Amino acid sequence: MGTEAYVNGTKQINSLYYMANIAWRDQLFLDITGRNDWSSALVYSNGTGNYSYFYPSVSASWIFTETFDVPEAFSFGKLRASWAQVGNDTDPYI
């Protein structure tokens, strides 16, 4: 008589997210976000391993038409830059 074993291929992810927005004189804007995930798929069968991963982002913008007197041809002008880092886990039992 044989014995069969079944492992359920599910995983659990817990996350923490934050966001901060800063503005100065309706001209300069800074947005900062971050997320940290804890995934059960990243833990070894003996319970060890780094199961946490973090990914931040930063975005800055400047509305230069609010700073300088510009010709009427520029009714609105904005410069923007951003940076982000991404993360991901894997399927369970891989």
Buried (B, 14 or more C-beta within 10 A) or exposed (E): EEEEEEEEEEBEEEEEEEEEEEEEEEBBBEBBBBBBBBBEBBBEEEEEEEBEBEBBBBBBBBBBBBEEEEEEEEEEBEEEEEEEEEEEBEEBEE
